[in-house]
């Protein structure tokens, strides 16, 4: 379930917790931590233990790793 795409400067950008992001990506919490450690997805660090994720930016970051099938 995707939210409407937010335009830059628009109020109401949804920030997700690590658990919420893991659920949307069908990963474990540790899987999200690995993506952050490898710098695959962007993270907003509010403190050492409090991190949030911008869903739109995460989707954009993961799209760069999509491999499209090549048919001959």
Rosetta constraint file for C-alpha pairs under 8 A:
AtomPair CA 5 CA 56 HARMONIC 7.16 0.50
AtomPair CA 6 CA 10 HARMONIC 6.26 0.50
AtomPair CA 6 CA 12 HARMONIC 7.99 0.50
AtomPair CA 6 CA 13 HARMONIC 6.57 0.50
AtomPair CA 6 CA 56 HARMONIC 7.86 0.50
AtomPair CA 13 CA 54 HARMONIC 7.29 0.50
AtomPair CA 14 CA 54 HARMONIC 6.26 0.50
AtomPair CA 14 CA 55 HARMONIC 6.83 0.50
AtomPair CA 15 CA 52 HARMONIC 5.72 0.50
AtomPair CA 15 CA 53 HARMONIC 5.22 0.50
AtomPair CA 15 CA 54 HARMONIC 4.87 0.50
AtomPair CA 15 CA 55 HARMONIC 6.68 0.50
AtomPair CA 16 CA 20 HARMONIC 5.72 0.50
AtomPair CA 16 CA 21 HARMONIC 5.97 0.50
AtomPair CA 16 CA 52 HARMONIC 5.36 0.50
AtomPair CA 16 CA 53 HARMONIC 4.99 0.50
AtomPair CA 16 CA 54 HARMONIC 6.44 0.50
AtomPair CA 16 CA 55 HARMONIC 6.85 0.50
AtomPair CA 17 CA 21 HARMONIC 6.18 0.50
AtomPair CA 17 CA 51 HARMONIC 6.76 0.50
AtomPair CA 17 CA 52 HARMONIC 5.06 0.50
AtomPair CA 17 CA 53 HARMONIC 6.49 0.50
AtomPair CA 18 CA 22 HARMONIC 6.09 0.50
AtomPair CA 18 CA 29 HARMONIC 6.43 0.50
AtomPair CA 18 CA 32 HARMONIC 6.88 0.50
AtomPair CA 18 CA 51 HARMONIC 7.17 0.50
AtomPair CA 18 CA 52 HARMONIC 6.72 0.50
AtomPair CA 18 CA 53 HARMONIC 7.43 0.50
AtomPair CA 19 CA 23 HARMONIC 6.26 0.50
AtomPair CA 19 CA 28 HARMONIC 7.99 0.50
AtomPair CA 19 CA 29 HARMONIC 5.94 0.50
AtomPair CA 20 CA 24 HARMONIC 6.40 0.50
AtomPair CA 21 CA 25 HARMONIC 6.16 0.50
AtomPair CA 21 CA 32 HARMONIC 7.52 0.50
AtomPair CA 21 CA 53 HARMONIC 7.38 0.50
AtomPair CA 21 CA 55 HARMONIC 7.72 0.50
AtomPair CA 22 CA 26 HARMONIC 5.79 0.50
AtomPair CA 22 CA 27 HARMONIC 4.80 0.50
AtomPair CA 22 CA 28 HARMONIC 5.59 0.50
AtomPair CA 22 CA 29 HARMONIC 5.60 0.50
AtomPair CA 22 CA 31 HARMONIC 7.47 0.50
AtomPair CA 22 CA 32 HARMONIC 6.07 0.50
AtomPair CA 23 CA 27 HARMONIC 6.31 0.50
AtomPair CA 23 CA 28 HARMONIC 7.54 0.50
AtomPair CA 27 CA 31 HARMONIC 5.63 0.50
AtomPair CA 27 CA 32 HARMONIC 6.81 0.50
AtomPair CA 28 CA 32 HARMONIC 6.64 0.50
AtomPair CA 29 CA 33 HARMONIC 6.44 0.50
AtomPair CA 30 CA 34 HARMONIC 6.21 0.50
AtomPair CA 31 CA 35 HARMONIC 6.42 0.50
AtomPair CA 32 CA 36 HARMONIC 6.31 0.50
AtomPair CA 33 CA 37 HARMONIC 6.10 0.50
AtomPair CA 34 CA 38 HARMONIC 6.11 0.50
AtomPair CA 35 CA 39 HARMONIC 6.09 0.50
AtomPair CA 35 CA 40 HARMONIC 5.19 0.50
AtomPair CA 35 CA 41 HARMONIC 6.02 0.50
AtomPair CA 36 CA 40 HARMONIC 6.07 0.50
AtomPair CA 36 CA 41 HARMONIC 5.68 0.50
AtomPair CA 36 CA 42 HARMONIC 6.97 0.50
AtomPair CA 36 CA 43 HARMONIC 6.93 0.50
AtomPair CA 40 CA 61 HARMONIC 6.82 0.50
AtomPair CA 40 CA 62 HARMONIC 7.21 0.50
AtomPair CA 41 CA 57 HARMONIC 7.92 0.50
AtomPair CA 41 CA 58 HARMONIC 5.53 0.50
AtomPair CA 41 CA 61 HARMONIC 5.73 0.50
AtomPair CA 41 CA 62 HARMONIC 6.91 0.50
AtomPair CA 42 CA 53 HARMONIC 6.97 0.50
AtomPair CA 42 CA 54 HARMONIC 7.84 0.50
AtomPair CA 42 CA 57 HARMONIC 7.00 0.50
AtomPair CA 42 CA 58 HARMONIC 6.29 0.50
AtomPair CA 42 CA 61 HARMONIC 7.43 0.50
AtomPair CA 43 CA 51 HARMONIC 6.67 0.50
AtomPair CA 43 CA 52 HARMONIC 6.14 0.50
AtomPair CA 43 CA 53 HARMONIC 5.26 0.50
AtomPair CA 43 CA 54 HARMONIC 7.54 0.50
AtomPair CA 44 CA 51 HARMONIC 5.57 0.50
AtomPair CA 44 CA 52 HARMONIC 5.12 0.50
AtomPair CA 44 CA 53 HARMONIC 5.97 0.50
AtomPair CA 44 CA 54 HARMONIC 7.86 0.50
AtomPair CA 45 CA 49 HARMONIC 7.91 0.50
AtomPair CA 45 CA 50 HARMONIC 6.23 0.50
AtomPair CA 45 CA 51 HARMONIC 4.54 0.50
AtomPair CA 45 CA 52 HARMONIC 6.56 0.50
AtomPair CA 46 CA 50 HARMONIC 5.42 0.50
AtomPair CA 46 CA 51 HARMONIC 5.71 0.50
AtomPair CA 46 CA 52 HARMONIC 7.49 0.50
AtomPair CA 47 CA 51 HARMONIC 6.93 0.50
AtomPair CA 53 CA 57 HARMONIC 7.95 0.50
AtomPair CA 53 CA 58 HARMONIC 7.09 0.50
AtomPair CA 54 CA 58 HARMONIC 6.20 0.50
AtomPair CA 55 CA 59 HARMONIC 6.24 0.50
AtomPair CA 56 CA 60 HARMONIC 6.33 0.50
AtomPair CA 57 CA 61 HARMONIC 6.12 0.50
AtomPair CA 58 CA 62 HARMONIC 6.19 0.50
AtomPair CA 59 CA 63 HARMONIC 6.12 0.50
AtomPair CA 60 CA 64 HARMONIC 6.95 0.50
AtomPair CA 61 CA 65 HARMONIC 7.64 0.50
AtomPair CA 62 CA 66 HARMONIC 7.04 0.50
